[in-house]
Amino acid sequence: MNSLARNTVRGVLGIVMAAAANWLVNYIVDRIFGPEEEYE
């Protein structure tokens, strides 16, 4: 695999993993504390 393809795959996987980690943290916090209440 050449360097350009490797870096492209690494970048895409980095974005996907960051999004998945962010979603997982939000999910766990919602499970512990309940859904976030809306303030007006």
C-alpha positions in Angstrom: 0.0 0.0 0.0 1.5 3.3 -0.9 1.9 6.3 1.4 -1.0 8.3 0.0 -3.6 5.5 0.4 -2.2 4.7 3.8 -2.6 8.3 5.0 -6.0 8.6 3.5 -7.3 5.5 5.2 -5.7 6.6 8.5 -7.4 10.0 8.2 -10.8 8.5 7.5 -10.5 5.9 10.2 -9.4 8.6 12.6 -12.6 10.7 11.9 -14.8 7.6 12.2 -13.2 6.5 15.4 -13.4 10.0 16.9 -17.1 10.2 16.0 -17.8 6.8 17.5 -15.9 7.6 20.7 -17.9 10.9 21.0 -21.2 9.0 20.5 -20.2 6.3 23.0 -19.3 8.9 25.7 -22.6 10.7 25.2 -24.5 7.4 25.3 -22.8 6.3 28.5 -23.4 9.7 30.2 -27.1 9.6 29.2 -27.4 6.1 30.6 -25.8 7.2 33.9 -27.4 10.6 34.4 -30.5 10.4 32.2 -31.3 12.5 29.1 -30.2 16.1 29.1 -33.0 18.4 30.1 -33.9 21.3 27.8 -33.7 24.7 29.4 -35.5 27.7 28.1 
